[in-house]
Amino acid sequence: MKEETIINFTHHQAAHCENGVVSNLMKHNGFSVSEPMVFGIGSGLLFCYIPFLKVNHAPVFTYRAMPGLIFKKFAKRTGVKMKREKFSNPKDAKARLDENLKKNNPVGLQVGVYNLLYFPDEYRFHFNAHNMVVYGKQGDRYLISDPVMEEVTSLSDKELEKVRFAKGAFAPKGHMYYPVSFPEKLEFEKAIVKGIKDTCKTMLAPIPIVGVNGIHTTAGMIRKWPKKKDVKTANHYLGQVVRMQEEIGTGGGGFRYIYAAFLQESAKLLNNEKLNELSKEMTEIGDLWRDFAVEASRIYKNRSAKTDSYNKVADQLDYIADLEKVFFKKLKKAV
């Protein structure tokens, strides 16, 4: 008889993995929290250029907070207690996962994407900050609720171990996390204000690689690449800016759209009409990020490195940075 542990867990598809995992785990525990609310309270919105960290032989550009921070900040600000663990030994990681499943406790995992067999080939590259929920086990197969997929799926014991212990930047080291206690009622109002203020502080930080300054710095780098690098490298770097935005960033500045939805939801909870207006502004900024991605994609797909083309997309980024600077100053005042 094959061992079977199946938790009564409802899968909800989400735009992005970490927010989706948190939202799904909260819903499972009786708290209706939307994906945008998780993202906003957890100060998920960001831009950061990380020249010293390479993924796929190109510098990293991130449009969201570092892996795990959204959940950590969301939990702290809403009074939810979280248990987080990493492991040096795959056997220990497996034992702890099985132990939780036997206790009817679905858990979030951080995994590598490259060996995720249910992902389409074009999305499988060396990126180790993907998140999923494991909610059961049938024989040697683990039942997976991956928020970015329409349906639930499964991975064998060995397949799951491979993605939990993927090597490289952000190596997950079997990272698992799950809520262990909750307040009687989630106090959203204070948590929303804290989340917004933190995001504004980061996006307006006087640091050249972070926030609006980071976007301007990236625009400057894009102008230099066709002059300083060969065509292949310049294209590869530009492709990285878009790939981080498109495939990891939920498509066309998608994090900006999620943040707009958060502001819209917060406007009702805080009875603050200004947040509604700013939600519309952020949607328009999201559209500009999408336009930038389309233009940049054309350049690297044509495999050209014409300075004019690179300057054009750099101008688009500078314009977006100027708009975001004004936006976050207004948002800071609004709360």
SERO-4910 file (N, C-alpha, C, O; in steps of 0.05 Angstrom, whole numbers):
BEGIN
 pado doro    nc1    nc2    nc3   cac1   cac2   cac3    cc1    cc2    cc3    oc1    oc2    oc3
  Met    A     17    -24      0      0      0      0     18     25      0     35     28     17
  Lys    A     13     43    -20     29     67    -21     20     87      0     -4     91      5
  Glu    A     40    100     12     34    120     33     21    144     19     29    153     -2
  Glu    A      0    155     32    -14    178     21    -21    199     42    -32    192     63
  Thr    A    -13    224     37    -20    246     55    -29    268     37    -13    281     24
  Ile    A    -55    274     38    -66    296     21    -81    315     38   -101    308     52
  Ile    A    -72    340     38    -85    361     54   -106    374     36   -103    378     12
  Asn    A   -129    381     48   -151    394     34   -142    423     28   -148    441     44
  Phe    A   -129    427      6   -117    453      0   -129    463    -27   -130    449    -46
  Thr    A   -137    489    -27   -148    500    -52   -127    516    -66   -115    535    -55
  His    A   -122    509    -91   -101    523   -108   -114    548   -121   -135    546   -133
  His    A   -100    570   -118   -109    595   -131    -85    605   -148    -63    608   -138
  Gln    A    -90    609   -174    -69    619   -191    -63    648   -184    -81    663   -177
  Ala    A    -37    656   -187    -29    684   -181    -11    694   -203     -2    679   -219
  Ala    A     -6    720   -202     11    732   -222     41    727   -216     57    725   -234
  His    A     47    724   -190     75    720   -182     77    700   -159     60    699   -142
  Cys    A     99    685   -159    101    662   -142    101    668   -112     85    657    -97
  Glu    A    119    686   -102    120    690    -73     95    702    -62     85    693    -41
  Asn    A     84    722    -75     58    734    -66     36    712    -66     20    710    -48
  Gly    A     36    696    -87     16    676    -90     18    655    -69     -3    646    -58
  Val    A     42    647    -61     46    627    -40     35    638    -14     20    624      1
  Val    A     42    663     -7     33    675     18      3    677     19    -10    669     38
  Ser    A     -8    687     -3    -38    690     -5    -51    663     -2    -71    661     12
  Asn    A    -41    642    -15    -53    616    -14    -51    603     14    -69    591     24
  Leu    A    -27    607     27    -24    596     54    -42    611     74    -53    599     92
  Met    A    -45    637     70    -63    653     88    -92    644     83   -107    640    103
  Lys    A   -100    640     58   -128    631     53   -133    604     65   -154    598     76
  His    A   -113    586     62   -116    559     74   -121    560    104   -134    543    115
  Asn    A   -109    581    117   -112    583    146   -135    602    154   -137    611    176
  Gly    A   -153    608    134   -177    622    141   -176    652    139   -195    666    148
  Phe    A   -155    663    127   -152    692    124   -153    700     94   -135    691     79
  Ser    A   -173    715     86   -174    722     58   -156    746     52   -164    769     58
  Val    A   -133    741     42   -114    762     35   -106    760      6    -97    739     -3
  Ser    A   -111    781     -9   -105    780    -38    -75    781    -43    -59    790    -26
  Glu    A    -68    773    -67    -40    775    -75    -29    803    -75     -7    808    -64
  Pro    A    -43    823    -86    -33    851    -84    -29    861    -56    -10    876    -50
  Met    A    -47    853    -37    -45    862    -10    -19    850      3     -6    864     18
  Val    A    -13    825     -2     12    813      7     36    829     -3     54    835     12
  Phe    A     35    835    -29     57    848    -43     62    876    -31     84    884    -27
  Gly    A     40    891    -28     42    919    -18     50    921     11     68    936     18
  Ile    A     37    905     28     45    905     57     73    895     60     88    905     78
  Gly    A     81    876     44    108    865     45    129    881     31    152    873     27
  Ser    A    122    906     22    140    924      7    155    909    -15    179    910    -16
  Gly    A    140    896    -32    152    880    -53    162    896    -77    180    886    -91
  Leu    A    152    920    -81    159    935   -105    187    947   -102    194    959    -81
  Leu    A    203    944   -122    231    954   -121    243    956   -149    232    945   -168
  Phe    A    264    971   -151    282    967   -174    310    967   -163    317    984   -147
  Cys    A    326    948   -171    354    947   -162    372    935   -184    365    914   -195
  Tyr    A    394    948   -189    414    938   -208    437    927   -191    449    942   -175
  Ile    A    443    901   -194    463    889   -177    487    879   -195    488    856   -204
  Pro    A    506    897   -200    528    891   -219    546    869   -210    557    855   -227
  Phe    A    549    865   -184    568    845   -174    556    817   -172    570    798   -166
  Leu    A    530    814   -178    517    788   -178    509    780   -206    496    795   -220
  Lys    A    519    757   -215    513    748   -243    494    724   -243    497    705   -228
  Val    A    474    726   -261    456    703   -266    457    700   -296    453    719   -311
  Asn    A    462    675   -306    464    671   -335    485    689   -348    481    699   -370
  His    A    507    693   -334    530    709   -345    523    738   -351    534    750   -369
  Ala    A    504    749   -336    498    777   -339    490    789   -312    480    774   -295
  Pro    A    494    815   -308    487    827   -282    457    824   -276    440    821   -295
  Val    A    450    825   -251    422    822   -243    408    849   -241    419    868   -231
  Phe    A    383    849   -251    365    872   -248    340    861   -235    327    843   -246
  Thr    A    333    872   -212    309    861   -199    287    883   -197    293    906   -192
  Tyr    A    263    875   -201    239    893   -201    223    888   -176    201    899   -172
  Arg    A    234    872   -158    219    864   -133    239    861   -111    263    858   -116
  Ala    A    230    860    -86    247    856    -63    260    829    -65    251    811    -79
  Met    A    282    826    -51    297    801    -51    280    777    -41    262    781    -25
  Pro    A    285    753    -51    269    730    -44    266    726    -14    285    728      1
  Gly    A    241    722     -6    235    717     23    228    742     38    215    740     59
  Leu    A    236    766     28    231    791     44    202    798     44    192    809     64
  Ile    A    187    793     22    159    801     21    144    786     43    129    798     58
  Phe    A    149    760     45    135    744     65    143    753     93    126    755    111
  Lys    A    169    757     97    179    765    123    166    791    133    157    793    156
  Lys    A    166    811    115    155    837    123    124    836    126    113    848    144
  Phe    A    111    821    108     82    818    110     75    806    137     57    815    151
  Ala    A     89    784    145     83    770    170     87    789    194     71    790    212
  Lys    A    110    802    194    117    820    217     96    842    220     87    848    242
  Arg    A     88    854    197     69    877    198     40    869    205     25    886    213
  Thr    A     33    844    200      6    835    205      4    818    231    -18    810    239
  Gly    A     27    813    244     26    797    268     25    767    264     18    753    283
  Val    A     32    758    240     32    729    235     60    718    242     80    730    234
  Lys    A     61    697    257     87    685    264     94    664    243     78    646    236
  Met    A    119    666    232    128    648    211    150    631    221    167    639    237
  Lys    A    151    606    211    174    589    216    189    586    189    176    579    169
  Arg    A    215    591    189    231    589    165    255    571    171    267    573    192
  Glu    A    261    553    153    283    535    157    299    530    132    288    529    110
  Lys    A    326    527    135    343    519    113    358    494    123    361    490    147
  Phe    A    368    478    104    380    453    111    406    449     96    409    457     73
  Ser    A    426    436    108    450    429     94    447    401     82    462    393     64
  Asn    A    429    385     94    426    357     86    398    352     74    378    357     87
  Pro    A    397    342     48    371    337     35    353    318     51    329    320     50
  Lys    A    366    298     65    350    279     81    334    293    103    311    288    108
  Asp    A    348    312    117    335    328    138    312    345    127    291    347    138
  Ala    A    317    357    103    297    374     90    272    358     83    250    367     87
  Lys    A    277    334     73    254    316     65    239    307     90    214    308     90
  Ala    A    253    300    111    240    291    136    223    313    148    200    307    157
  Arg    A    233    338    148    217    360    159    193    366    142    171    372    153
  Leu    A    196    364    116    173    368     98    151    347    103    128    353    107
  Asp    A    160    321    104    141    299    109    127    303    136    103    297    139
  Glu    A    142    311    156    131    315    183    108    336    182     87    332    194
  Asn    A    113    358    168     92    379    165     67    369    151     45    375    158
  Leu    A     72    354    129     49    343    114     32    325    131      7    325    129
  Lys    A     45    309    148     31    290    166     14    306    186     -6    296    196
  Lys    A     23    330    192      9    347    211    -12    364    197    -24    383    209
  Asn    A    -18    358    172    -37    373    156    -29    402    152    -46    420    151
  Asn    A     -3    407    149      8    434    146     22    438    119     45    430    116
  Pro    A      8    450    100     21    456     74     44    476     78     42    494     95
  Val    A     66    473     63     89    491     67     97    505     41     93    494     19
  Gly    A    109    528     44    121    542     21    150    533     18    164    529     38
  Leu    A    159    530     -7    186    523    -12    199    543    -32    185    553    -50
  Gln    A    224    549    -28    240    564    -48    255    543    -64    269    526    -53
  Val    A    253    546    -91    266    525   -108    279    538   -132    275    561   -139
  Gly    A    296    522   -146    308    530   -171    290    523   -194    276    503   -193
  Val    A    290    540   -214    272    537   -237    283    517   -258    268    504   -273
  Tyr    A    309    516   -260    322    502   -283    313    473   -286    309    463   -308
  Asn    A    309    459   -264    300    431   -265    271    426   -258    263    404   -252
  Leu    A    255    448   -260    226    444   -255    213    432   -280    209    447   -299
  Leu    A    208    407   -280    200    393   -304    173    401   -315    168    398   -339
  Tyr    A    155    412   -299    129    421   -309    129    449   -321    109    458   -332
  Phe    A    152    463   -319    155    489   -332    161    485   -362    175    466   -369
  Pro    A    150    503   -379    158    502   -407    188    507   -410    200    521   -394
  Asp    A    201    494   -430    230    496   -433    241    525   -433    261    530   -421
  Glu    A    226    543   -446    236    571   -449    237    585   -422    250    606   -419
  Tyr    A    223    575   -402    223    588   -375    242    575   -356    245    584   -333
  Arg    A    255    553   -365    273    539   -347    302    548   -351    316    540   -369
  Phe    A    310    566   -333    338    576   -334    348    578   -305    332    573   -286
  His    A    373    585   -302    385    584   -275    375    607   -258    388    629   -257
  Phe    A    352    603   -244    341    623   -226    330    608   -202    313    591   -204
  Asn    A    341    615   -178    336    599   -154    317    611   -134    317    604   -111
  Ala    A    301    630   -143    283    644   -123    254    640   -131    238    658   -127
  His    A    247    617   -141    219    611   -147    206    599   -121    219    586   -105
  Asn    A    180    603   -118    165    594    -95    141    577   -102    128    582   -122
  Met    A    136    557    -86    113    539    -91    103    528    -64    116    532    -43
  Val    A     79    516    -64     68    503    -40     68    473    -44     61    464    -66
  Val    A     77    458    -24     73    429    -25     50    423     -5     52    430     18
  Tyr    A     30    409    -15      6    405      2     -1    375      5    -22    369     16
  Gly    A     17    357     -3     10    329      1     31    311    -12     49    320    -25
  Lys    A     26    285     -9     45    265    -19     29    239    -26     13    230    -10
  Gln    A     34    228    -50     22    203    -57     45    185    -66     58    189    -86
  Gly    A     51    164    -50     74    147    -56     99    164    -54    105    176    -34
  Asp    A    115    164    -76    139    180    -76    136    206    -91    155    220    -97
  Arg    A    111    214    -96    106    239   -110     94    260    -92     75    256    -77
  Tyr    A    106    284    -93     96    307    -77     76    323    -93     80    328   -117
  Leu    A     54    331    -80     33    347    -93     40    376    -91     45    387    -69
  Ile    A     41    389   -114     51    417   -116     29    436   -125     15    431   -145
  Ser    A     26    458   -110     10    480   -118     29    503   -125     39    517   -107
  Asp    A     34    506   -151     52    528   -160     35    551   -168     20    548   -188
  Pro    A     36    574   -154     16    595   -159     16    606   -188     -4    617   -197
  Val    A     38    603   -203     39    614   -230     27    594   -250     24    601   -274
  Met    A     20    570   -242      8    550   -260    -22    549   -256    -32    554   -234
  Glu    A    -36    542   -278    -65    541   -276    -75    518   -258    -94    521   -243
  Glu    A    -62    495   -261    -70    471   -246    -49    462   -227    -25    470   -229
  Val    A    -57    446   -207    -37    434   -190    -21    412   -205    -30    403   -226
  Thr    A      2    405   -194     19    386   -208     33    369   -187     26    370   -163
  Ser    A     53    353   -195     68    337   -175     97    333   -185    103    336   -209
  Leu    A    114    327   -166    142    321   -172    150    297   -155    140    293   -133
  Ser    A    168    280   -167    177    257   -152    196    266   -130    206    289   -130
  Asp    A    201    249   -111    219    253    -89    246    265    -99    255    285    -88
  Lys    A    258    252   -119    284    260   -129    282    287   -144    300    304   -142
  Glu    A    260    291   -160    257    316   -175    254    340   -155    265    361   -161
  Leu    A    240    336   -134    236    357   -114    262    363   -100    269    387    -96
  Glu    A    277    342    -93    303    347    -80    322    363    -98    336    380    -88
  Lys    A    321    357   -124    339    371   -143    334    401   -144    352    417   -144
  Val    A    308    409   -144    302    438   -145    305    451   -118    310    475   -116
  Arg    A    301    436    -96    305    447    -69    334    453    -63    340    470    -47
  Phe    A    352    437    -75    380    440    -70    395    448    -96    418    439   -101
  Ala    A    382    466   -111    396    476   -135    420    493   -127    419    506   -106
  Lys    A    440    493   -144    465    508   -138    464    536   -152    448    540   -170
  Gly    A    482    554   -143    485    580   -156    475    603   -139    471    599   -115
  Ala    A    471    626   -151    462    650   -137    434    645   -124    417    632   -136
  Phe    A    431    655   -100    406    650    -84    400    621    -80    377    613    -78
  Ala    A    421    604    -78    416    575    -74    397    571    -51    401    581    -29
  Pro    A    375    556    -56    353    555    -35    360    539    -10    349    544     11
  Lys    A    379    520    -12    387    503     11    363    491     26    361    491     50
  Gly    A    344    481     10    321    467     21    301    486     36    285    477     51
  His    A    304    512     31    288    532     46    258    526     46    246    524     24
  Met    A    247    523     69    218    520     72    207    539     93    222    547    111
  Tyr    A    182    547     90    170    566    108    140    562    110    128    553     91
  Tyr    A    129    568    133    100    565    137     91    581    162    107    585    180
  Pro    A     66    590    162     57    605    186     51    585    209     42    563    205
  Val    A     57    594    233     52    577    257     32    589    276     20    574    292
  Ser    A     29    616    276      7    627    292     -2    653    280     12    667    265
  Phe    A    -27    660    287    -40    683    275    -54    701    296    -62    691    317
  Pro    A    -56    727    291    -71    743    309   -101    737    305   -109    724    285
  Glu    A   -118    745    324   -147    740    320   -157    753    295   -174    742    280
  Lys    A   -147    777    290   -156    792    267   -132    806    255   -115    817    269
  Leu    A   -130    806    228   -107    820    216   -113    850    215   -133    858    204
  Glu    A    -96    865    227    -99    895    226    -86    906    201    -62    911    201
  Phe    A   -101    909    180    -90    917    155    -81    947    154    -61    953    141
  Glu    A    -96    964    167    -91    993    163    -63   1001    169    -49   1013    153
  Lys    A    -53    995    194    -25   1002    201     -5    988    183     15   1000    176
  Ala    A    -11    963    177      8    947    160     10    960    132     32    961    121
  Ile    A    -12    969    121    -12    982     95      6   1007     95     23   1011     77
  Val    A      2   1024    115     17   1049    117     47   1043    120     64   1056    107
  Lys    A     54   1024    137     82   1016    140     94   1006    114    116   1013    106
  Gly    A     79    989    100     88    978     75     93   1000     54    113    999     40
  Ile    A     74   1019     53     77   1041     33    101   1058     40    117   1065     22
  Lys    A    104   1066     65    126   1083     73    153   1070     67    172   1083     58
  Asp    A    155   1045     72    180   1030     68    187   1029     38    210   1033     30
  Thr    A    166   1025     21    171   1024     -8    180   1051    -18    198   1053    -35
  Cys    A    167   1073     -9    174   1100    -17    203   1106     -9    219   1118    -25
  Lys    A    211   1098     15    238   1103     25    258   1089      7    279   1101      0
  Thr    A    253   1064      0    272   1049    -17    273   1060    -45    295   1064    -56
  Met    A    250   1066    -57    250   1076    -85    262   1103    -88    271   1111   -109
  Leu    A    262   1119    -66    273   1146    -67    301   1147    -53    312   1169    -48
  Ala    A    312   1124    -47    338   1123    -33    360   1136    -49    362   1133    -73
  Pro    A    379   1151    -35    401   1164    -50    424   1145    -56    447   1151    -49
  Ile    A    417   1123    -68    438   1102    -74    437   1097   -104    415   1093   -115
  Pro    A    459   1097   -118    459   1096   -147    447   1071   -160    440   1071   -183
  Ile    A    446   1049   -145    437   1024   -157    408   1016   -148    398    995   -157
  Val    A    396   1033   -131    370   1025   -120    349   1046   -127    354   1070   -130
  Gly    A    324   1036   -131    301   1054   -136    303   1070   -161    314   1060   -181
  Val    A    293   1094   -161    293   1111   -185    321   1117   -195    326   1118   -219
  Asn    A    340   1120   -176    368   1124   -183    379   1099   -198    395   1101   -216
  Gly    A    371   1076   -189    379   1051   -201    369   1049   -230    383   1038   -248
  Ile    A    345   1059   -235    334   1059   -263    350   1078   -280    357   1071   -303
  His    A    357   1101   -270    374   1120   -285    402   1108   -290    412   1110   -312
  Thr    A    413   1095   -270    440   1082   -273    438   1061   -295    456   1059   -312
  Thr    A    416   1045   -295    413   1024   -316    411   1036   -343    422   1026   -363
  Ala    A    396   1059   -346    394   1073   -371    422   1081   -381    428   1078   -405
  Gly    A    438   1091   -363    466   1099   -369    483   1075   -379    498   1078   -397
  Met    A    479   1052   -365    494   1028   -373    485   1019   -401    502   1011   -417
  Ile    A    459   1020   -407    449   1012   -433    462   1028   -455    468   1018   -477
  Arg    A    466   1054   -450    479   1071   -470    508   1063   -476    518   1066   -498
  Lys    A    521   1053   -455    550   1046   -457    554   1018   -470    574   1014   -484
  Trp    A    535   1000   -466    540    972   -475    548    969   -505    567    955   -511
  Pro    A    533    982   -524    541    978   -552    568    989   -559    580    981   -579
  Lys    A    578   1008   -542    604   1020   -547    626   1004   -534    648   1001   -545
  Lys    A    620    993   -511    641    980   -495    642    949   -499    663    937   -495
  Lys    A    619    938   -506    617    908   -508    615    900   -537    608    916   -555
  Asp    A    620    874   -543    614    864   -570    583    862   -573    569    862   -553
  Val    A    574    858   -597    545    857   -603    531    836   -586    510    840   -575
  Lys    A    544    812   -585    532    790   -571    528    796   -541    507    791   -530
  Thr    A    549    807   -528    547    814   -500    527    836   -494    511    834   -476
  Ala    A    528    857   -511    509    879   -508    480    870   -509    463    877   -493
  Asn    A    475    852   -529    448    841   -532    441    823   -509    418    824   -499
  His    A    460    807   -499    455    789   -477    448    805   -452    429    798   -438
  Tyr    A    462    827   -447    457    843   -423    429    857   -425    414    858   -406
  Leu    A    423    867   -449    397    880   -453    375    859   -450    354    865   -438
  Gly    A    380    835   -461    360    814   -458    356    807   -429    333    800   -421
  Gln    A    377    809   -412    374    803   -383    356    823   -370    339    816   -353
  Val    A    358    849   -377    341    870   -365    312    862   -370    295    865   -352
  Val    A    306    854   -395    278    847   -402    270    820   -390    248    817   -380
  Arg    A    288    801   -390    281    775   -379    274    777   -350    255    765   -340
  Met    A    290    792   -335    284    796   -306    257    810   -302    243    805   -282
  Gln    A    250    826   -321    224    841   -320    201    823   -329    180    822   -317
  Glu    A    206    809   -351    184    794   -364    179    767   -351    156    762   -343
  Glu    A    199    750   -349    194    723   -340    195    720   -310    179    704   -299
  Ile    A    212    736   -297    213    735   -268    194    756   -257    184    754   -234
  Gly    A    190    777   -272    174    800   -263    145    800   -272    133    821   -275
  Thr    A    135    777   -278    106    773   -284     96    787   -309     73    792   -312
  Gly    A    115    794   -327    107    804   -353    102    834   -355     84    845   -342
  Gly    A    119    848   -370    115    876   -377    111    894   -353     91    908   -350
  Gly    A    130    894   -334    127    912   -311    104    903   -293     92    920   -280
  Gly    A     99    877   -293     76    867   -279     75    874   -249     53    876   -238
  Phe    A     98    877   -237     98    884   -209     85    912   -205     73    917   -184
  Arg    A     88    929   -225     76    956   -223     45    953   -224     31    968   -210
  Tyr    A     35    934   -240      6    929   -241     -4    918   -214    -25    925   -205
  Ile    A     12    899   -203      3    888   -177      3    910   -156    -15    911   -139
  Tyr    A     22    928   -157     23    950   -137      0    968   -141    -12    978   -121
  Ala    A     -8    973   -166    -31    990   -172    -57    978   -159    -73    992   -148
  Ala    A    -59    951   -162    -82    937   -150    -82    939   -120   -103    942   -107
  Phe    A    -58    938   -108    -55    941    -79    -65    969    -70    -79    971    -50
  Leu    A    -57    990    -85    -65   1017    -78    -95   1021    -80   -108   1035    -64
  Gln    A   -107   1008   -100   -136   1009   -104   -150    996    -80   -170   1007    -70
  Glu    A   -141    973    -72   -153    959    -50   -149    975    -24   -166    976     -7
  Ser    A   -125    986    -21   -119   1002      3   -135   1027      5   -142   1036     27
  Ala    A   -142   1039    -18   -158   1064    -19   -185   1059     -4   -194   1076     10
  Lys    A   -196   1035     -9   -222   1029      4   -218   1024     34   -233   1035     51
  Leu    A   -198   1008     41   -193   1002     69   -186   1026     86   -193   1028    109
  Leu    A   -171   1045     74   -162   1069     89   -180   1093     84   -177   1114     95
  Asn    A   -200   1088     66   -218   1110     58   -202   1134     49   -206   1157     57
  Asn    A   -184   1129     30   -165   1149     20   -166   1150    -10   -154   1134    -24
  Glu    A   -181   1170    -20   -185   1173    -49   -159   1178    -64   -157   1170    -88
  Lys    A   -140   1191    -51   -115   1197    -64   -101   1171    -74    -88   1171    -95
  Leu    A   -104   1150    -58    -91   1124    -66   -104   1113    -92    -90   1100   -107
  Asn    A   -129   1119    -96   -143   1110   -120   -131   1124   -145   -125   1112   -165
  Glu    A   -126   1150   -142   -114   1166   -164    -86   1155   -170    -78   1152   -193
  Leu    A    -71   1150   -148    -43   1140   -152    -43   1112   -164    -24   1105   -178
  Ser    A    -63   1097   -158    -66   1070   -170    -67   1072   -200    -54   1056   -214
  Lys    A    -83   1091   -210    -85   1095   -239    -58   1104   -251    -50   1095   -273
  Glu    A    -44   1122   -236    -18   1131   -246      2   1108   -248     17   1105   -267
  Met    A      1   1090   -228     20   1067   -228     14   1048   -251     32   1036   -262
  Thr    A    -12   1045   -257    -19   1028   -280     -7   1040   -306      3   1025   -323
  Glu    A     -9   1066   -309      3   1079   -333     33   1075   -334     45   1071   -355
  Ile    A     46   1076   -311     75   1071   -309     81   1042   -317    101   1037   -331
  Gly    A     64   1024   -308     67    996   -316     66    992   -346     80    976   -358
  Asp    A     48   1008   -359     45   1007   -388     72   1016   -402     80   1004   -422
  Leu    A     84   1036   -390    110   1046   -401    132   1025   -398    149   1022   -416
  Trp    A    132   1011   -376    152    989   -372    147    967   -394    166    956   -404
  Arg    A    122    962   -399    115    942   -419    125    951   -447    136    935   -463
  Asp    A    121    977   -453    130    988   -479    161    986   -481    171    979   -502
  Phe    A    174    992   -459    203    990   -459    212    961   -465    230    956   -481
  Ala    A    199    941   -452    205    913   -456    202    905   -486    218    890   -497
  Val    A    180    915   -498    175    908   -526    197    920   -544    208    906   -561
  Glu    A    205    945   -539    226    957   -556    253    944   -552    267    938   -571
  Ala    A    260    938   -527    285    925   -520    286    897   -533    307    888   -543
  Ser    A    264    883   -532    262    855   -543    268    856   -573    282    839   -584
  Arg    A    257    877   -586    262    879   -616    292    882   -621    302    870   -640
  Ile    A    306    897   -605    335    901   -609    350    875   -607    365    868   -625
  Tyr    A    346    860   -585    363    837   -581    353    813   -599    369    795   -604
  Lys    A    328    814   -607    319    792   -625    331    797   -654    335    778   -668
  Asn    A    335    822   -660    347    829   -687    377    825   -686    391    827   -707
  Arg    A    388    819   -662    417    815   -658    434    839   -668    455    835   -679
  Ser    A    423    863   -665    439    886   -673    447    901   -648    435    897   -627
  Ala    A    467    918   -650    475    934   -627    479    963   -637    500    975   -632
  Lys    A    459    973   -650    461   1001   -660    458   1020   -637    440   1017   -620
  Thr    A    476   1039   -636    477   1058   -613    450   1073   -611    440   1077   -589
  Asp    A    439   1081   -634    413   1096   -635    391   1080   -621    376   1091   -605
  Ser    A    389   1054   -627    368   1037   -616    372   1035   -586    352   1037   -571
  Tyr    A    397   1031   -577    402   1029   -548    396   1055   -534    385   1056   -512
  Asn    A    403   1078   -547    397   1104   -535    367   1108   -532    358   1121   -513
  Lys    A    352   1098   -551    323   1102   -551    310   1088   -527    294   1099   -512
  Val    A    318   1063   -522    307   1048   -499    318   1060   -472    304   1060   -452
  Ala    A    342   1070   -473    353   1084   -449    337   1109   -442    331   1114   -419
  Asp    A    329   1124   -463    312   1147   -459    285   1140   -446    275   1154   -429
  Gln    A    274   1117   -456    249   1107   -444    252   1102   -414    235   1109   -398
  Leu    A    275   1090   -407    280   1084   -378    283   1109   -362    273   1111   -340
  Asp    A    298   1129   -373    302   1154   -358    275   1168   -353    270   1179   -332
  Tyr    A    257   1166   -373    230   1179   -371    214   1164   -349    201   1177   -333
  Ile    A    216   1138   -349    202   1122   -328    212   1129   -300    197   1133   -282
  Ala    A    239   1132   -298    251   1139   -272    241   1166   -262    235   1169   -239
  Asp    A    239   1185   -280    230   1212   -273    201   1211   -263    193   1223   -243
  Leu    A    184   1195   -277    156   1192   -269    154   1178   -242    138   1186   -225
  Glu    A    170   1157   -238    169   1143   -212    178   1160   -189    168   1157   -167
  Lys    A    197   1177   -194    207   1195   -173    184   1213   -163    179   1216   -139
  Val    A    170   1225   -182    147   1242   -176    125   1226   -162    113   1235   -142
  Phe    A    120   1202   -173     99   1184   -162    104   1178   -132     86   1181   -116
  Phe    A    129   1169   -126    134   1160    -98    135   1183    -79    130   1179    -55
  Lys    A    142   1207    -88    140   1231    -71    111   1236    -64    105   1243    -41
  Lys    A     93   1234    -84     65   1239    -79     53   1217    -61     37   1223    -43
  Leu    A     62   1192    -65     51   1170    -49     60   1173    -20     44   1168     -1
  Lys    A     84   1182    -16     94   1186     12     77   1206     26     70   1203     50
  Lys    A     69   1228     12     52   1249     24     24   1239     29     10   1248     48
  Ala    A     15   1220     12    -13   1211     13    -20   1195     38    -43   1193     46
  Val    A      1   1183     51     -4   1167     75      8   1181    100      5   1170    122
***
